[in-house]
Amino acid sequence: KKLFESLLAYAREVRFLGENERSGIQLYSYEVGFREAEREKAFVELTRQGGMLCTMTFHRDVPEVKLSDAQCAQSAQAFLRAIGLSDMAKTESPVQTDLNGGTAVYSFCYCKNQIYCYADRVLVKVACDTGEILGYEGYAYLLNHCDRAESAEGSTVPTVSADAARAEVNPHLEIQTVRECYLGNVYGSEDHFYEFRCTGLGHEFCIYIDAETGEEERIEIAA
């Protein structure tokens, strides 16, 4: 119960619902009741091995938006630290913002030594009045998180430098940000890239240059 009280404020009663499995992950399912009778019950899944949070969801009315986007994102980041995911970086603007419902959903991924591992992704839903966490989705992180190939210094060493990769970007595009990242491919593995977020022709693009070959591999319209 102490675990649930740390995840969900005002938790009163925790009921075990049983075991299940999703995508090979063995889980325990729980229903959580609150001291405030008007609150709907929450549903939580923990991994059977290690007791890591996999999903959490519940609903309450958010009568008024009081917090800024930055404040809501900070609440999401603090929640991740509280559940042991400290090396997480926000990947984009809110995936979904429902101002009528007063909530925002943020995407984070594992980030170590300034290298973004996009497959190791979690989603966090935040109430925009108090910053309370209303939902969490961690399947992708649990399925994909691993230690990527690292050097003795503790960071990946790309064959191609960031400056060399930059030279491959179309000179008519204006580069806004540069990230080193791992990105999943159609074969179920990952490729090592430099991600250049650029603007041009009235659009925003992500250009992916292979960090091992220096070749342009992907062009995507940015979210």
Secondary structure, 3 states (H helix, E strand, C coil): CHHHHHHCCCEEEEEEEEEEEECCEEEEEEEEEECCCCCCCEEEEEECCCCCEEEEECCCCCCCCCCCHHHHHHHHHHHHHHCCCCCEEECCCCCEEECCCCEEEEEEEEEECCEEEEEEEEEEEEECCCCCEEEEECHHHHHHCCCCCCCCCCCCCCCCCHHHHHCCCCCCCEEEEEEEEEEECCCCCEEEEEEEEEEECCEEEEEEEECCCCCEEEEEECC
